[in-house]
């Protein structure tokens, strides 16, 4: 495997692949004997040791879980106690249920169910799905009821459960993408109805809540958006335009960004990237194909911020921001929007983009974004019919100082964005130093293409010049009958990780690519050195 730094063309051989450590310990309340699901056992009133959230604690996170906004979920968690608390509010007078689903099927999913009978008695039970229509009670009851009420509009159920119970019928709560299963009935008959059963991907264990972050006293908003762009009827379009950043008389910091999407076009916008342009660049005007006949529309390669399908806003930690207004900062950017118009709909105009929030109240550090992974063009490929296929992208940071032009300080990584297309199942970034694996920087073993969002690390990760960074992407291609090549279309593939770090340097990307001579020989092709 070779390692590619932006503009360097340097190559080196991969030395070692990492193992993946796993957490084997379980934390749960003592197992309770099985009990009928129509009554509430007194044991469930006991408090699980280490649970710090009271039955009336404010839950910081919330989301609607169905298209009609009938099901509303609130949740919070205690990392030290390894306990998560849920409150499910459903517009029904019947039973309600919440659990964790598998990737491809609801069969085997866990589901905590409860409700209030007409006589006022409550029922509550930890169950699992034997098949798509049948519930069965778990032998080990690992959910603790904190409250169950019914009024004229809602049935509300609050309960807690451990991150990992060791019950084979309970799915673990991890920092991976979690597929949350919800269901409800119109009465108290526990029967699943496909029209009232939903699965939604969520990051349950989020490191920070926006309310935990500082909001500057002075806030200025600037929109970077494409203007009245007629979305082509093609399956895939990469549209690019060049836009100025705000003109300021002194240094400012961008501290937050969010997507700006046009209603009814949301399903077509796959991702939006903002690239910094050099101040000496001669930039074209208008809107054009990013990677088409005019190479000028692919100028500028250093990512400032990025958003992808399923993401929301992201606010940087209180001590970092994107520098704006100094002689070293970009004055122009390239806005790239990837449209996926698989239904070939005509006559749709778009004005999507990125909204920036910036302030004159400066933070301690200027931040940057480092793009890692597999070089997409032209030799990233994945075979069809594979249950599991791995791609590896190696970055050797020993060339950073040469590329940067000045000494490169240790960088502190605080956030990340993972990116593959539809065949992607798992992504991780692993750090090596002097040939020894140090740690997994970030990972998601349950990656969902439809939920790509910038995430915070639980602690800063220090990367020193000379470290090796290995990106691993796992794909499943059982539904494909031809080779998948790396490329821009959603039906092509990518293997990328964007690391958000400080202090900023001039390195924009460091990606690996296969040894094409070795690959050709393994495929039985004749090659010349």
C-alpha positions in Angstrom: 0.0 0.0 0.0 1.2 3.5 -0.8 0.8 6.7 1.1 -0.1 9.9 -0.7 0.2 13.5 0.6 -1.5 16.3 -1.2 1.0 17.5 -3.9 3.9 15.3 -2.8 3.7 12.2 -4.8 5.7 10.3 -2.2 5.1 6.6 -1.7 6.0 4.1 1.0 5.2 0.5 1.9 2.6 -0.5 4.5 4.2 -2.4 7.4 1.5 -3.7 9.6 -2.3 -4.0 10.1 -3.8 -3.5 13.5 -6.0 -5.8 15.6 -9.2 -4.5 17.0 -9.6 -4.6 20.7 -13.0 -5.1 22.2 -14.6 -4.4 25.5 -15.7 -7.7 27.2 -17.0 -6.4 30.6 -20.7 -6.1 31.3 -22.4 -3.8 33.7 -26.0 -4.5 34.8 -28.3 -4.8 37.7 -28.6 -8.3 39.2 -30.8 -10.4 37.0 -34.4 -10.5 38.0 -36.6 -13.7 37.6 -38.9 -13.8 34.6 -42.3 -12.2 35.3 -45.5 -11.9 33.4 -45.5 -8.9 31.0 -48.9 -7.8 32.1 -47.8 -6.7 35.5 -45.1 -4.5 37.0 -42.6 -6.4 39.2 -41.7 -4.6 42.5 -38.0 -5.4 41.8 -38.1 -2.9 38.9 -38.6 -0.1 41.4 -35.1 -0.7 42.8 -32.3 1.5 41.6 -29.4 0.0 39.6 -26.1 0.7 41.4 -24.3 3.7 39.9 -27.3 5.1 38.1 -27.0 8.9 38.6 -30.0 10.1 36.7 -33.1 10.4 38.8 -36.6 9.6 37.5 -37.2 13.3 37.1 -33.9 14.4 35.7 -33.9 16.6 32.6 -32.9 14.6 29.5 -30.7 16.6 27.2 -31.1 14.9 23.9 -34.3 14.5 21.9 -35.6 13.5 18.4 -38.8 12.6 16.6 -38.5 9.0 15.4 -41.2 8.8 12.7 -42.2 10.8 9.6 -45.5 12.0 11.1 -43.9 13.2 14.5 -46.1 10.9 16.5 -43.2 9.3 18.4 -40.8 11.6 20.4 -37.8 10.3 22.2 -35.7 12.0 24.9 -32.6 10.4 26.3 -29.5 11.0 28.4 -26.7 8.8 29.8 -24.1 8.5 32.5 -20.7 7.4 31.1 -19.3 6.6 34.5 -22.2 4.3 35.5 -22.6 3.1 31.9 -26.4 3.6 32.2 -28.7 5.3 29.6 -32.1 6.7 30.4 -34.9 7.0 27.8 -38.3 8.7 27.8 -40.6 7.7 25.0 -43.7 9.9 24.3 -46.2 8.5 21.8 -49.6 9.9 20.7 -51.6 6.8 21.6 -53.7 5.3 24.3 -52.1 1.9 23.7 -48.8 0.2 24.3 -45.5 1.7 23.4 -42.1 0.1 22.8 -38.4 1.1 22.4 -35.4 -0.9 21.6 -32.3 -1.5 19.5 -32.4 -3.1 16.0 -30.0 -5.0 13.9 -28.7 -3.5 10.6 -30.6 -5.5 8.1 -33.6 -6.9 10.1 -35.8 -6.3 13.1 -35.7 -10.0 13.9 -33.7 -10.5 17.1 -34.0 -6.9 18.1 -34.7 -6.0 21.7 -37.8 -4.0 22.6 -38.8 -2.7 26.0 -42.6 -2.4 26.1 -45.1 -0.8 28.4 -48.5 0.8 28.8 -51.4 1.7 31.1 -54.4 -0.6 31.3 -58.0 0.9 31.4 -58.1 0.2 35.2 -54.9 2.3 35.7 -52.5 -0.5 36.3 -49.2 -0.4 34.4 -47.4 -3.2 32.6 -43.7 -3.1 31.6 -41.4 -5.8 30.2 -38.0 -6.3 28.5 -38.6 -8.4 25.4 -37.2 -9.3 22.0 -38.5 -10.0 18.5 -38.6 -13.7 17.6 -39.7 -12.9 14.1 -41.1 -9.7 12.5 -44.5 -10.1 14.2 -43.8 -12.0 17.5 -42.5 -10.7 20.8 -41.0 -12.9 23.5 -40.1 -11.8 27.0 -36.4 -11.9 28.0 -35.4 -14.3 30.7 -33.3 -11.5 32.2 -35.1 -8.3 32.8 -32.5 -5.5 32.5 -34.6 -2.4 32.0 -35.6 -0.4 35.1 -39.0 1.4 34.9 -38.8 5.1 36.1 -42.3 6.2 35.1 -45.3 5.2 33.0 -48.3 7.5 32.4 -51.1 8.0 30.0 -53.2 11.1 29.5 -55.7 12.2 26.8 -53.0 12.5 24.2 -49.8 10.7 25.1 -48.5 7.4 26.6 -45.2 8.3 28.2 -42.7 5.6 29.3 -39.3 6.4 31.1 -36.8 3.7 31.8 -33.1 3.1 32.1 -30.9 0.3 31.1 -27.1 -0.5 31.1 -25.0 0.1 28.1 -24.2 -3.6 28.1 -26.3 -6.2 30.0 -24.7 -9.5 28.8 -28.2 -10.7 28.0 -27.9 -12.2 24.5 -31.3 -10.7 23.6 -30.2 -7.1 24.5 -28.2 -5.1 21.9 -25.2 -3.1 23.3 -25.3 0.7 23.5 -22.0 2.0 22.1 -20.6 5.1 20.4 -21.4 3.5 17.0 -24.4 4.3 15.0 -27.4 2.8 16.8 -30.6 1.8 14.9 -33.3 2.7 17.4 -36.5 0.6 17.0 -39.9 2.1 18.1 -43.3 0.6 17.9 -46.8 1.2 19.4 -50.3 0.0 19.3 -53.7 1.6 19.4 -54.7 -0.5 22.4 -53.0 -2.7 25.0 -52.7 -5.7 22.8 -49.0 -6.4 22.2 -49.0 -6.9 18.5 -46.5 -5.4 16.0 -48.0 -3.5 13.0 -45.6 -2.6 10.2 -47.4 0.8 9.8 -46.6 1.6 13.4 -43.0 0.2 13.6 -40.1 2.4 12.8 -36.2 2.2 12.8 -34.1 5.3 12.9 -30.3 5.6 13.0 -29.1 7.8 15.9 -25.8 8.6 17.7 -27.0 8.0 21.2 -23.7 8.5 23.0 -22.9 12.1 21.9 -19.9 13.6 23.7 -21.2 17.1 24.0 -24.5 18.8 23.9 -24.7 22.3 22.2 -26.0 23.7 25.5 -22.6 22.7 27.1 -20.7 24.9 24.7 -20.2 28.7 24.9 -22.2 31.0 22.7 -20.2 34.2 21.9 -21.9 37.5 22.8 -21.3 38.8 19.2 -22.5 36.5 16.5 -22.3 37.2 12.7 -23.9 34.9 10.1 -22.6 34.4 6.6 -24.2 32.0 4.0 -22.2 30.2 1.3 -24.7 29.0 -1.2 -25.2 28.0 -4.8 -27.6 30.3 -6.6 -30.7 29.1 -8.4 -28.9 26.0 -9.8 -30.9 23.8 -12.1 -30.2 20.3 -10.9 -29.4 18.1 -13.9 -31.5 15.1 -14.6 -28.4 12.9 -14.3 -28.0 10.4 -11.5 -24.9 12.1 -10.1 -23.8 15.8 -10.3 -20.9 17.5 -8.6 -21.6 21.3 -8.9 -19.0 23.8 -7.9 -18.8 27.5 -7.6 -16.4 30.0 -6.1 -17.5 32.4 -3.4 -15.9 35.1 -1.2 -15.6 34.7 2.5 -16.7 37.7 4.7 -14.4 40.8 4.6 -13.4 41.7 8.1 -11.0 44.4 9.4 -9.5 42.2 12.1 -9.2 38.5 12.9 -12.4 36.6 13.6 -13.1 32.9 14.3 -15.8 30.7 12.7 -17.1 28.7 15.6 -20.1 26.8 14.1 -21.5 25.7 10.8 -24.8 24.1 9.6 -26.3 23.0 6.3 -28.7 25.3 4.5 -31.0 23.0 2.5 -33.9 23.9 0.3 -37.2 22.2 1.2 -38.1 19.3 -1.1 -34.5 19.0 -2.4 -33.1 17.5 0.8 -33.1 14.0 -0.5 -31.0 15.0 -3.5 -28.2 16.7 -1.6 -25.7 14.0 -0.7 -22.9 16.2 0.7 -21.6 19.8 0.8 -17.9 20.6 1.1 -16.2 24.0 1.5 -12.6 24.2 0.3 -10.1 27.0 1.0 -8.5 28.7 -2.0 -5.1 30.2 -2.2 -5.2 34.0 -2.3 -3.1 34.0 -5.5 -5.5 31.7 -7.3 -7.2 32.9 -10.5 -10.7 31.5 -10.1 -13.4 30.9 -12.7 -16.9 32.4 -12.5 -20.3 30.7 -12.5 -21.3 27.1 -11.7 -19.8 24.1 -13.4 -19.0 20.4 -13.0 -16.4 20.1 -10.3 -14.5 17.4 -12.1 -15.5 17.9 -15.7 -13.9 19.4 -18.8 -12.7 22.7 -17.1 -10.0 21.7 -14.6 -10.2 25.2 -12.9 -13.4 24.1 -11.2 -11.4 21.5 -9.2 -9.0 24.1 -7.9 -8.6 24.4 -4.1 -8.3 21.2 -2.1 -8.1 22.1 1.6 -11.4 21.3 3.3 -12.6 23.9 5.8 -15.9 22.3 6.7 -18.0 19.5 5.4 -21.6 18.2 5.7 -23.1 14.9 4.5 -26.5 13.4 4.4 -28.1 12.9 7.8 -25.9 15.5 9.5 -27.0 18.6 11.3 -25.2 21.7 12.7 -21.8 21.4 14.4 -20.2 23.7 16.9 -16.5 23.6 17.6 -15.1 23.2 21.2 -14.8 26.5 23.1 -11.0 26.8 22.6 -10.9 26.4 18.8 -12.2 28.1 15.6 -11.5 28.6 11.9 -9.4 31.7 11.4 -10.8 34.4 9.3 -9.4 37.8 8.3 -5.6 37.5 8.6 -3.2 37.5 5.6 -2.7 33.8 6.0 -6.4 33.0 5.8 -8.3 32.3 2.5 -10.4 35.1 1.0 -12.3 32.7 -1.4 -13.6 29.2 -1.1 -14.8 26.5 -3.5 -18.3 25.3 -2.7 -18.9 21.7 -3.8 -22.4 20.1 -3.7 -23.0 16.5 -4.7 -26.5 15.9 -6.0 -28.0 12.4 -6.4 -31.0 12.6 -8.7 -31.7 8.9 -9.2 -35.3 9.5 -10.3 -34.0 11.9 -13.0 -36.5 14.6 -11.9 -36.6 17.6 -14.2 -37.0 21.3 -13.5 -35.7 21.5 -9.9 -33.7 24.6 -8.8 -31.5 24.6 -5.7 -30.0 27.2 -3.5 -28.4 24.9 -0.9 -25.1 25.7 0.9 -23.4 26.1 4.3 -24.2 28.7 6.9 -21.2 30.0 8.9 -21.3 31.5 12.4 -18.4 33.7 13.3 -17.3 36.1 16.0 -14.6 38.7 16.9 -14.3 37.0 20.3 -11.2 34.9 19.5 -10.5 31.4 20.7 -7.2 30.0 21.8 -6.4 27.9 18.7 -6.9 28.0 14.9 -8.2 24.7 13.7 -7.8 22.7 10.5 -9.2 19.6 8.8 -7.1 16.6 7.6 -8.5 14.3 5.0 -7.4 10.6 5.4 -8.3 7.4 3.6 -8.0 5.7 0.3 -7.2 7.8 -2.8 -10.5 7.5 -4.7 -9.3 7.8 -8.2 -8.5 5.7 -10.2 -7.7 2.3 -8.5 -9.9 1.9 -5.5 -12.1 -1.1 -6.3 -14.3 -3.6 -4.4 -15.4 -7.0 -5.7 -19.1 -7.9 -6.0 -20.7 -10.6 -3.9 -18.6 -10.1 -0.8 -19.9 -10.5 2.7 -16.9 -8.5 4.0 -14.2 -6.7 2.0 -11.6 -4.4 3.5 -9.9 -1.3 2.0 -6.9 0.3 3.7 -5.6 3.8 3.4 -2.2 4.5 5.0 -0.9 8.0 5.9 2.7 8.4 6.9 3.1 11.8 8.6 6.9 11.8 8.3 6.6 14.0 5.2 4.4 16.6 6.9 7.2 19.0 7.7 8.6 18.9 4.1 5.1 19.5 2.7 4.2 22.2 5.3 7.3 24.2 4.6 7.9 24.8 8.3 8.1 22.6 11.4 4.8 20.9 12.2 3.7 20.9 15.8 1.9 17.9 17.4 -1.8 18.2 16.5 -4.7 17.6 18.9 -7.7 15.8 17.2 -11.1 16.7 18.7 -13.6 15.6 16.1 -14.1 13.5 13.0 -16.4 12.7 10.1 -16.6 9.3 8.5 -17.5 8.8 4.8 -18.2 5.9 2.6 -21.1 5.3 0.1 -23.8 2.7 0.1 -21.7 -0.5 0.5 -19.9 0.8 3.5 -20.5 -1.1 6.8 -17.7 0.0 9.1 -14.9 2.6 9.3 -12.1 3.2 11.7 -8.9 5.2 12.1 -6.0 3.7 13.9 -2.8 5.4 15.1 0.7 3.8 15.1 4.0 5.1 16.4 7.4 3.4 15.8 5.6 0.3 14.4 3.4 -0.1 17.5 -0.4 0.4 17.5 -1.2 3.2 20.0 -5.0 3.4 19.8 -8.1 3.5 17.7 -8.8 7.2 17.1 -12.4 6.8 16.0 -14.6 4.0 14.6 -18.1 3.0 13.8 -18.8 -0.7 13.3 -22.4 0.0 12.4 -21.9 2.8 9.9 -25.0 4.1 8.1 -24.7 6.0 4.8 -27.8 8.0 5.7 -26.4 9.4 9.0 -23.1 11.1 8.3 -22.4 13.7 11.0 -19.3 15.4 12.6 -18.7 13.7 15.9 -16.7 14.7 19.0 -14.0 12.5 20.5 -14.3 11.8 24.2 -10.8 13.1 24.7 -8.1 14.8 22.6 -5.9 12.5 20.5 -2.3 13.7 20.0 -0.7 13.0 16.7 3.1 13.5 16.4 5.1 13.9 13.2 6.2 10.5 12.2 3.0 8.7 13.3 1.3 6.4 10.9 -2.5 6.7 10.5 -4.4 3.7 9.0 -7.9 4.1 7.7 -9.9 0.8 7.4 -13.2 0.6 5.6 -15.3 -2.6 5.5 -17.8 -3.2 2.7 -20.6 -5.6 2.0 -21.5 -6.2 -1.7 -23.8 -9.2 -1.7 -26.3 -7.1 -3.7 -23.9 -6.1 -6.4 -23.1 -8.1 -9.6 -20.2 -6.1 -10.9 -17.0 -4.5 -9.5 -17.5 -1.3 -7.6 -14.9 1.3 -8.4 -13.9 4.4 -6.4 -15.7 7.4 -7.7 -18.0 10.3 -7.2 -21.4 8.6 -7.7 -23.3 7.2 -4.7 -23.1 3.9 -6.5 -19.3 4.2 -6.6 -17.3 4.0 -3.3 -15.1 6.1 -1.1 -13.2 5.4 2.1 -12.5 8.7 3.9 -12.1 10.1 7.4 -11.9 13.8 8.1 -10.1 14.7 11.3 -10.8 18.1 13.0 -7.7 19.3 14.8 -5.6 22.1 16.2 -3.2 24.0 15.7 -3.7 24.4 12.0 -1.0 23.5 9.5 -0.9 23.6 5.7 -1.5 19.8 5.1 -4.9 19.2 3.5 -4.9 15.4 2.9 -2.8 12.3 3.3 -4.2 9.3 1.6 -3.1 5.8 0.7 -3.5 3.8 -2.5 -2.8 0.2 -3.5 0.4 -0.9 -5.2 -1.0 -1.2 -8.7 1.8 -3.5 -9.9 1.1 -6.0 -7.1 -2.7 -5.8 -7.7 -2.3 -6.4 -11.4 -0.2 -9.4 -10.9 -2.5 -10.9 -8.3 -5.3 -10.5 -10.8 -3.3 -12.4 -13.4 -2.6 -9.4 -15.6 0.7 -8.9 -17.5 2.5 -5.8 -16.3 5.7 -3.9 -17.0 7.6 -2.2 -14.3 
